Amino acid sequence: MTTVAAEAEWIGSLAPDLAIRFLARLSWEITIAGRNSYEAGTDELANPRQLRRVNEIQHRVTACLSQLIEGTCPDGFTQSIAKWVLAEQDDELRSLLQWSWTKSRKYVAAK
């Protein structure tokens, strides 16, 4: 089983309250990954394409989070978040997102 598949299985196995907690933390961690796209100390973007990807992934994560809170999350959507976050094609961004996932998973495990 690939890491993405294993993580999809893991997130799909979480009770709704833990999945909500995980996705909320993941959302926050992804904003930190997005900072990699900025030129330090300025308002300029160093990597607009990467920031666009972060925004799309953030959109999916927060959509899933919102649907879980409302009780309207379709089957499989929560599991699909693993692919969106962990199977990023850009090596640098994938590394940042994997770090975000790992930190969020540890956060949930500590609760």
Contact map, one row per residue, 1 for C-alpha under 8 A:
111011000000000000000000000000000000000000000000000000000000000000000000000000000000000000000000000000000000000
111111000000000000000000000000000000000000000000000000000000000000000000000000000000000000000000000000000000000
111111100000000000000000000000000000000000000000000000000000000000000000000000000000000000000000000000000000000
011111110000000000000000000000000000000000000000000000000000000000000000000000000110011000000000000000000000000
111111111000000000000000000000000000000000000000000000000000000000000000000000000110000000000000000000000000000
111111111100000000000000000000000000000000000000000000000000000000000000000000000000000000000000000000000000000
001111111110000000000000000000000000000000000000000000000000000000000000000000100100000000000000000000000000000
000111111111000000000000000000000000000000000000000000000000000000000000000001111110000000000000000000000000000
000011111111100000000000000000000000000000000000000000000000000000000000000000100000000000000000000000000000000
000001111111110000000000000000000000000000000000000000000000000000000000000000000000000000000000000000000000000
000000111111110000100000000000000000000000000000000000000000000000000000000001100100000000000000000000000000000
000000011111110000000000000000000000000000000000000000000000000000000000000101100000000000000000000000000000000
000000001111111000000000000000000000000000000000000000000000000000000000000000000000000000000000000000000000000
000000000111111111100000000000000000000000000000000000000000000000000000000000000000000000000000000000000000000
000000000000111111100000000000000000000000000000000000000000000000000000000000000000000000000000000000000000000
000000000000011111110000000000000000000000000000000000000000000000010000000000000000000000000000000000000000000
000000000000011111111000000000000000000000000000000000000000000000000000000000000000000000000000000000000000000
000000000000011111111100000000000000000000000000000000000000000000000000000000000000000000000000000000000001000
000000000010011111111110000000000000000000000000000000000000000000000000000000000000000000000000000000000000000
000000000000000111111111000000000000000000000000000000000000000010011000000000000000000000000000000000000000000
000000000000000011111111100000000000000000000000000000000000000000000000000000000000000000000000000000000001000
000000000000000001111111110000000000000000000000000000000000000000000000000000000000000000000000000000011011000
000000000000000000111111111000000000000000000000000000000000110110000000000000000000000000000000000000010000000
000000000000000000011111111100000000000000000000000000000000010010000000000000000000000000000000000000000000000
000000000000000000001111111110000000000000000000000000000000000000000000000000000000000000000000000000010010000
000000000000000000000111111111000000000000000000000000000000100000000000000000000000000000000000000110110000000
000000000000000000000011111111100000000000000000000000000100110000000000000000000000000000000000000000000000000
000000000000000000000001111111110000000000000000000000000000000000000000000000000000000000000000000000000000000
000000000000000000000000111111111000000000000000000000000000000000000000000000000000000000000000000110110000000
000000000000000000000000011111111100000000000000000001000100000000000000000000000000000000000000100100000000000
000000000000000000000000001111111110000000000000000001000100000000000000000000000000000000000000000000000000000
000000000000000000000000000111111111000000000000000000000000000000000000000000000000000000000000000000000000000
000000000000000000000000000011111111000000000000000001000000000000000000000000000000000000001001100100000000000
000000000000000000000000000001111111110000000000011001000000000000000000000000000000000000000000000000000000000
000000000000000000000000000000111111110000000000000000000000000000000000000000000000000000000000000000000000000
000000000000000000000000000000011111111000000010000000000000000000000000000000000000000000000000000000000000000
000000000000000000000000000000000111111000001111011000000000000000000000000000000000000000000000000000000000000
000000000000000000000000000000000111111101111110000000000000000000000000000000000000000000000000000000000000000
000000000000000000000000000000000001111111111100000000000000000000000000000000000000000000000000000000000000000
000000000000000000000000000000000000011111000000000000000000000000000000000000000000000000000000000000000000000
000000000000000000000000000000000000001111100000000000000000000000000000000000000000000000000000000000000000000
000000000000000000000000000000000000011111110000000000000000000000000000000000000000000000000000000000000000000
000000000000000000000000000000000000011011111000000000000000000000000000000000000000000000000000000000000000000
000000000000000000000000000000000000011001111100000000000000000000000000000000000000000000000000000000000000000
000000000000000000000000000000000000111000111111000000000000000000000000000000000000000000000000000000000000000
000000000000000000000000000000000000111000011111000000000000000000000000000000000000000000000000000000000000000
000000000000000000000000000000000001110000001111111000000000000000000000000000000000000000000000000000000000000
000000000000000000000000000000000000100000001111111100000000000000000000000000000000000000000000000000000000000
000000000000000000000000000000000000000000000011111110000000000000000000000000000000000000000000000000000000000
000000000000000000000000000000000100100000000011111111000000000000000000000000000000000000001000000000000000000
000000000000000000000000000000000100100000000011111111100000000000000000000000000000000000000000000000000000000
000000000000000000000000000000000000000000000001111111110000000000000000000000000000000000000000000000000000000
000000000000000000000000000000000000000000000000111111111000000000000000000000000000000000000000000000000000000
000000000000000000000000000001101100000000000000011111111100000000000000000000000000000000000000000000000000000
000000000000000000000000000000000000000000000000001111111110000000000000000000000000000000000000000000000000000
000000000000000000000000000000000000000000000000000111111111000000000000000000000000000000000000000000000000000
000000000000000000000000000000000000000000000000000011111111100000000000000000000001100000000000000000000000000
000000000000000000000000001001100000000000000000000001111111110000000000000000000000000000000000000000000000000
000000000000000000000000000000000000000000000000000000111111111000000000000000000000000000000000000000000000000
000000000000000000000000000000000000000000000000000000011111111100000000000000001001000000000000000000000000000
000000000000000000000010011000000000000000000000000000001111111110000000000000001000000000000000000000000000000
000000000000000000000011001000000000000000000000000000000111111111000000000000000000000000000000000000000000000
000000000000000000000000000000000000000000000000000000000011111111100000000000000000000000000000000000000000000
000000000000000000000010000000000000000000000000000000000001111111110000100011001000000000000000000000000000000
000000000000000000010011000000000000000000000000000000000000111111111000000000000000000000000000000000000000000
000000000000000000000000000000000000000000000000000000000000011111111100000000000000000000000000000000000000000
000000000000000000000000000000000000000000000000000000000000001111111111100000000000000000000000000000000000000
000000000000000100010000000000000000000000000000000000000000000111111111100000000000000000000000000000000000000
000000000000000000010000000000000000000000000000000000000000000011111111000000000000000000000000000000000000000
000000000000000000000000000000000000000000000000000000000000000001111111100000000000000000000000000000000000000
000000000000000000000000000000000000000000000000000000000000000000111111100000000000000000000000000000000000000
000000000000000000000000000000000000000000000000000000000000000000111111110000000000000000000000000000000000000
000000000000000000000000000000000000000000000000000000000000000100110111111011000000000000000000000000000000000
000000000000000000000000000000000000000000000000000000000000000000000001111110000000000000000000000000000000000
000000000000000000000000000000000000000000000000000000000000000000000000111111000000000000000000000000000000000
000000000001000000000000000000000000000000000000000000000000000000000000011111110000000000000000000000000000000
000000000000000000000000000000000000000000000000000000000000000100000000111111111000000000000000000000000000000
000000010011000000000000000000000000000000000000000000000000000100000000101111111100000000000000000000000000000
000000111011000000000000000000000000000000000000000000000000000000000000000111111110000000000000000000000000000
000000010000000000000000000000000000000000000000000000000000000000000000000111111111000000000000000000000000000
000000010000000000000000000000000000000000000000000000000001100100000000000011111111100000000000000000000000000
000110110010000000000000000000000000000000000000000000000000000000000000000001111111111000000000000000000000000
000110010000000000000000000000000000000000000000000000000000000000000000000000111111111100000000000000000000000
000000000000000000000000000000000000000000000000000000001001000000000000000000011111111100000000000000000000000
000000000000000000000000000000000000000000000000000000001000000000000000000000001111111100000100110010000000000
000100000000000000000000000000000000000000000000000000000000000000000000000000000111111100000100110010000000000
000100000000000000000000000000000000000000000000000000000000000000000000000000000111111110000100000000000000000
000000000000000000000000000000000000000000000000000000000000000000000000000000000011111111101100000000000000000
000000000000000000000000000000000000000000000000000000000000000000000000000000000000001111101100000000000000000
000000000000000000000000000000000000000000000000000000000000000000000000000000000000000111111100000000000000000
000000000000000000000000000000000000000000000000000000000000000000000000000000000000000111111110000000000000000
000000000000000000000000000000000000000000000000000000000000000000000000000000000000000001111111000000000000000
000000000000000000000000000000001000000000000000010000000000000000000000000000000000000111111111100000000000000
000000000000000000000000000000000000000000000000000000000000000000000000000000000000111111111111110000000000000
000000000000000000000000000000000000000000000000000000000000000000000000000000000000000000111111111000000000000
000000000000000000000000000000001000000000000000000000000000000000000000000000000000000000011111111100000000000
000000000000000000000000000001001000000000000000000000000000000000000000000000000000110000001111111110000000000
000000000000000000000000000000000000000000000000000000000000000000000000000000000000110000000111111111000000000
000000000000000000000000000000000000000000000000000000000000000000000000000000000000000000000011111111100000000
000000000000000000000000010011001000000000000000000000000000000000000000000000000000000000000001111111110000000
000000000000000000000000010010000000000000000000000000000000000000000000000000000000110000000000111111111000000
000000000000000000000000000000000000000000000000000000000000000000000000000000000000000000000000011111111100000
000000000000000000000000010010000000000000000000000000000000000000000000000000000000000000000000001111111110000
000000000000000000000110110010000000000000000000000000000000000000000000000000000000000000000000000111111111000
000000000000000000000100000000000000000000000000000000000000000000000000000000000000000000000000000011111111100
000000000000000000000000000000000000000000000000000000000000000000000000000000000000000000000000000001111111110
000000000000000000000100100000000000000000000000000000000000000000000000000000000000000000000000000000111111111
000000000000000001001100000000000000000000000000000000000000000000000000000000000000000000000000000000011111111
000000000000000000000000000000000000000000000000000000000000000000000000000000000000000000000000000000001111111
000000000000000000000000000000000000000000000000000000000000000000000000000000000000000000000000000000000111111
000000000000000000000000000000000000000000000000000000000000000000000000000000000000000000000000000000000011111
